[in-house]
Amino acid sequence: MKRRIGIVVMSMISLCIAGVFIFQQINKGTRPNINVSKREIWKSEVYDYIIETDREHVIIYNHTKDSLLPFAYGRMEKDGTIYADKLHGNPLLNIILWKSMPFGKFQNGALKDDMGYVKHFSKIEELPRVKNNSFTKNPVQNFEVFWQIFDENYSLFGLTNFDWKQIYDEYKSKVTQNTSQDELRQIFKEMILKLDDRHIQVITGISSISSKVENNQRQKLYLDNHEEMQKNIRGYITGGLKSKLNGRIQYGKMEEGFGYILLNSFDLFDKKEIDRALDEVVEEFEGNSGMIIDLRFNRKGSDAFALATASRFTNEKKLVFSKRVRSGSYYEFFEAPPIYIEPDVSRIRTNKIVVMTSQVTAGAGEIARMAFGEIEHVTVIGERTNGTHSDMLINILPNEWIVTLSAEQYIAADGNMYEKIGFKPDEEVLISEEDIKEGKDTVLEEAIEILKQR
């Protein structure tokens, strides 16, 4: 009997192990088979991308002076839209963090995203020959590629007091063939901390290290009390909050007759799904006398999602920002193409809008702040935003660690750059921990008062 039970237990364990193995293999990013007769190779003018495709399967490479490594695998739709479905290797990262992401629509060497921003590519005959074109844990090779990724692409050296070439000299001697992966991770951490940029991360497996120095007290207040603050918000809404896109958008009406939209996150890239949700929200507030837009908790996502939201409130075409990338040295840039919002057919027609921001508002949340700030009849209240704007350029190292960095400079409509500075509100309104404990939202209350006075 015991022997039979033992056999059953061992069989179950074997099945579980086999199941885990199969699950990991399904989610592991593996190189697709490119049809050689239809094979095309395209090299980006800027950034560090090379695309290899047969117009059905796609391999996306990172390319530096000395390295060429595939970081994502995907597909190309009939209309030319490229999707990066899986990162190379790392099944856990693909399961937990990565989502199939549209890379843009590719036609005749131009990769156009949902905002209309174009990355230009030129066709090449063969993949470049480089020193490092295979995956390895060799610490010296990983250090060299890591440093080159920043040296060739990082756009914000002009905002730091550090010489990246000097940092290379400082740390190169610390990396040898005997350096462990943990030691290498610590060295990378020390290097990126000098840049103090929230968009710089080194992802090692499912853990990561960040360049951003610790959050300040105002950010901590919002992050530590996030759930309680959103619970308090519901007390100002008649009938509770409705939800779209898994809570990314929450909205409702107030007793005073005003509409409230909480934009928690813009981390979704399906344009059709986004437009459908925004259309339904707009329909809810047709004929509303005033609107409150809450960006205080929004710190990531798609710029296109942010701009699509703002387009539901503008009555005219407005310049929001332009963005530029390096053309050579750390301080040389290509001309910055402009990015606009235009009135959507489905939009909320009101001349009373209050936007609320905090020091947590960052990334695509700040892009929305830029856009709303250019719309007539908008008042921004709360606190200065975080000052983190650039898209995150994704790279892979030879040891399969993922590195992200800021590869662009965003120039606001007034011609200034607010990276690491943030956008000041029209009226500063603070909330305290005591307010939160008492169930009050002083920023929201001020927004209501502003709408009442108009």
SVG drawing of the C-alpha trace seen along z (x, -y; Angstrom):
<svg xmlns="http://www.w3.org/2000/svg" viewBox="-26 -82 68 84">
<polyline fill="none" stroke="black" stroke-width="0.4" points="0.0,0.0 2.8,-2.4 4.6,-1.5 1.5,-2.3 1.0,-5.7 4.7,-6.5 4.4,-5.7 1.3,-7.9 3.1,-10.8 6.2,-10.5 3.9,-10.4 2.2,-13.6 5.5,-15.3 6.8,-14.3 3.6,-15.7 4.0,-19.0 7.6,-19.3 6.7,-18.5 3.9,-21.0 6.2,-23.7 8.7,-22.9 6.1,-23.0 4.6,-26.3 8.1,-27.9 8.9,-26.7 5.6,-28.2 6.4,-31.5 10.1,-31.6 11.1,-34.0 12.6,-31.9 13.9,-32.9 11.3,-32.3 12.2,-30.7 12.6,-33.5 11.8,-32.5 15.2,-33.1 13.7,-33.8 11.6,-36.7 14.2,-37.9 14.7,-41.6 17.0,-43.4 16.4,-47.1 18.7,-49.2 17.3,-52.2 18.6,-55.7 18.6,-56.4 18.0,-54.3 19.7,-51.0 17.3,-48.7 17.7,-46.3 14.6,-44.5 14.9,-41.1 11.7,-39.9 10.0,-37.9 6.9,-40.1 5.3,-37.5 7.8,-36.8 10.0,-39.5 13.2,-39.5 14.1,-42.8 17.8,-43.3 19.7,-45.8 22.8,-47.0 25.8,-48.9 29.3,-49.5 30.4,-46.1 27.3,-44.1 24.2,-42.6 21.7,-40.7 18.0,-39.8 15.9,-41.3 12.4,-40.5 10.5,-38.2 7.1,-38.9 5.1,-39.2 4.1,-41.6 0.4,-42.0 -0.7,-42.5 -1.0,-46.2 2.7,-46.3 2.0,-46.6 4.8,-45.0 4.1,-43.4 6.9,-42.4 5.3,-39.4 8.0,-38.0 11.4,-39.1 14.3,-36.8 14.5,-34.0 13.3,-34.6 9.9,-32.9 9.1,-34.4 9.6,-37.9 7.4,-37.2 4.7,-35.8 4.8,-38.4 5.9,-41.7 5.9,-41.7 2.8,-42.1 2.6,-41.8 3.3,-45.4 2.7,-47.2 6.1,-48.4 4.5,-50.6 3.3,-50.3 6.2,-49.6 6.1,-50.7 8.9,-51.5 11.5,-51.9 9.3,-54.1 8.0,-52.8 5.1,-55.0 3.5,-54.7 0.0,-55.6 1.0,-59.2 2.3,-59.7 6.0,-59.7 8.2,-58.1 11.4,-56.1 13.4,-55.8 15.2,-52.6 17.5,-51.9 17.7,-48.5 20.9,-46.5 22.0,-43.3 23.4,-41.4 23.4,-41.7 26.4,-43.7 29.5,-41.8 30.4,-42.7 32.5,-41.4 29.6,-40.3 26.7,-38.5 25.9,-35.7 24.6,-35.4 27.2,-34.9 27.7,-35.6 31.2,-36.9 31.3,-39.9 33.8,-41.9 31.7,-41.6 28.5,-42.5 30.2,-45.6 31.4,-46.8 27.9,-46.4 26.2,-48.0 28.4,-51.0 28.1,-51.3 24.2,-51.2 24.3,-54.4 27.2,-56.0 25.4,-55.7 21.7,-56.3 21.2,-58.0 19.7,-61.5 20.0,-63.2 23.7,-63.4 23.3,-67.2 21.2,-67.2 23.8,-65.4 27.1,-66.4 28.8,-63.1 31.1,-62.3 30.0,-58.9 33.5,-58.3 35.0,-59.0 32.6,-56.6 33.8,-53.9 37.4,-54.5 36.4,-54.4 34.6,-51.0 36.4,-49.2 39.2,-48.1 36.7,-46.7 35.3,-44.1 37.4,-41.0 36.7,-37.5 36.2,-36.5 33.6,-39.1 30.4,-37.3 27.0,-38.2 26.0,-39.7 29.1,-41.8 28.4,-43.0 24.8,-43.9 26.2,-46.0 28.6,-47.8 25.8,-48.6 23.7,-49.9 26.5,-52.3 26.9,-53.5 23.2,-54.2 22.5,-55.8 24.7,-58.7 22.2,-59.4 19.1,-59.6 16.6,-58.7 13.4,-56.7 13.4,-55.3 16.7,-53.6 16.4,-50.0 18.4,-46.8 16.1,-43.9 17.7,-40.7 15.2,-37.9 12.1,-39.2 13.9,-41.6 15.3,-44.9 17.6,-47.8 16.6,-51.4 18.6,-54.6 16.1,-56.8 17.1,-58.0 14.6,-57.3 11.1,-58.9 10.7,-62.2 8.2,-62.6 5.4,-63.9 5.7,-60.9 5.8,-58.6 2.6,-60.1 0.8,-59.3 2.3,-55.9 1.9,-54.7 -1.7,-55.9 -2.8,-55.1 -5.7,-52.8 -7.0,-54.9 -7.0,-58.0 -8.9,-56.3 -11.4,-55.0 -11.9,-58.6 -12.5,-59.8 -15.5,-57.5 -17.2,-59.5 -17.4,-62.5 -19.1,-60.5 -22.8,-59.9 -23.5,-56.2 -19.9,-55.2 -17.2,-54.9 -17.6,-53.0 -14.5,-51.3 -13.0,-50.7 -9.9,-48.9 -9.4,-46.9 -9.4,-50.0 -7.1,-52.1 -10.0,-54.5 -12.6,-55.1 -15.3,-57.7 -18.5,-59.0 -20.7,-62.0 -20.8,-64.4 -23.7,-65.8 -22.7,-69.2 -23.3,-68.0 -19.6,-67.8 -18.0,-64.8 -14.9,-63.1 -12.4,-60.9 -9.6,-59.1 -6.8,-58.1 -4.8,-55.5 -2.5,-54.3 -2.0,-54.5 -0.2,-51.1 -2.3,-49.7 -1.3,-49.7 -4.4,-48.3 -5.7,-51.4 -9.1,-49.9 -9.7,-48.9 -8.6,-52.3 -10.8,-54.2 -13.8,-52.1 -13.4,-52.7 -12.9,-56.5 -16.0,-56.7 -18.1,-55.1 -16.7,-57.4 -17.5,-60.5 -21.0,-59.3 -21.5,-59.2 -20.7,-62.9 -22.5,-64.3 -23.9,-67.8 -21.9,-67.9 -21.3,-71.3 -17.7,-70.7 -15.0,-68.0 -12.3,-67.0 -9.4,-64.9 -7.3,-63.1 -3.7,-62.3 -2.3,-62.2 -1.6,-58.4 -0.7,-58.0 3.0,-57.4 3.4,-55.1 2.1,-53.8 1.5,-54.8 1.9,-58.4 -0.6,-57.6 -3.2,-56.6 -2.5,-59.9 -2.9,-62.0 -6.1,-60.1 -7.6,-61.0 -6.8,-64.7 -8.2,-64.7 -11.6,-64.0 -11.5,-67.5 -9.9,-69.8 -11.9,-71.9 -8.9,-72.7 -5.6,-71.3 -2.9,-72.0 0.9,-71.4 1.7,-69.3 5.4,-68.7 8.2,-67.7 10.8,-65.1 14.3,-64.7 17.0,-62.0 20.7,-62.1 22.4,-62.6 26.0,-62.2 27.7,-63.3 26.0,-63.6 24.8,-67.1 23.9,-66.8 20.3,-66.1 18.2,-65.8 15.4,-68.3 12.5,-67.5 9.2,-66.6 6.1,-68.1 3.3,-66.0 -0.2,-67.4 -3.6,-66.6 -6.7,-67.2 -10.4,-67.2 -11.9,-63.8 -15.4,-63.4 -16.4,-61.8 -15.5,-64.4 -16.7,-66.1 -17.8,-69.7 -17.2,-71.7 -15.4,-74.9 -14.7,-74.1 -12.0,-71.5 -9.7,-71.1 -6.7,-68.7 -5.1,-67.4 -1.5,-66.3 1.0,-65.2 4.7,-64.5 3.8,-60.9 2.5,-62.0 5.2,-60.8 5.8,-59.2 2.6,-59.1 0.8,-60.7 3.0,-63.8 2.3,-63.6 -1.4,-63.9 -0.5,-66.9 1.3,-68.5 -1.6,-68.0 -4.3,-69.2 -2.1,-72.2 -2.5,-73.4 -6.3,-73.2 -8.4,-76.3 -10.3,-76.6 -8.1,-74.1 -6.8,-74.8 -4.1,-72.5 -4.0,-72.2 -2.2,-70.0 1.6,-69.6 4.5,-69.7 4.8,-66.6 7.7,-64.1 9.8,-65.3 10.2,-61.9 9.1,-62.1 11.2,-60.1 10.0,-56.7 12.0,-53.8 14.4,-52.3 14.6,-48.6 17.9,-46.7 19.3,-43.3 22.7,-42.4 24.7,-39.3 23.8,-37.7 20.1,-38.3 19.5,-41.1 17.2,-43.8 18.3,-47.5 16.0,-50.4 16.9,-54.1 15.7,-57.5 16.6,-57.9 14.7,-61.1 14.3,-64.7 10.8,-66.0 10.4,-69.7 7.1,-71.2 4.9,-73.5 6.5,-76.6 10.0,-75.5 11.3,-74.4 12.4,-71.0 11.0,-69.9 12.8,-66.6 13.9,-66.2 12.0,-69.5 8.3,-68.6 5.4,-70.9 4.3,-73.4 0.5,-73.5 -1.5,-76.8 -2.4,-76.5 -0.6,-74.4 -2.9,-72.4 -1.4,-69.9 -3.1,-67.0 -1.8,-65.8 -1.8,-62.5 -4.3,-63.8 -6.6,-64.7 -6.4,-61.2 -7.1,-59.6 -10.1,-61.9 -11.5,-60.8 -10.9,-64.1 -9.4,-65.0 -8.4,-68.7 -7.2,-68.7 -10.5,-67.3 -12.5,-69.7 -10.5,-72.7 -11.2,-71.4 -15.0,-71.4 -14.8,-74.9 -13.0,-76.2 -15.7,-74.7 -18.4,-76.2 -16.9,-79.7 -16.9,-79.5"/>
</svg>
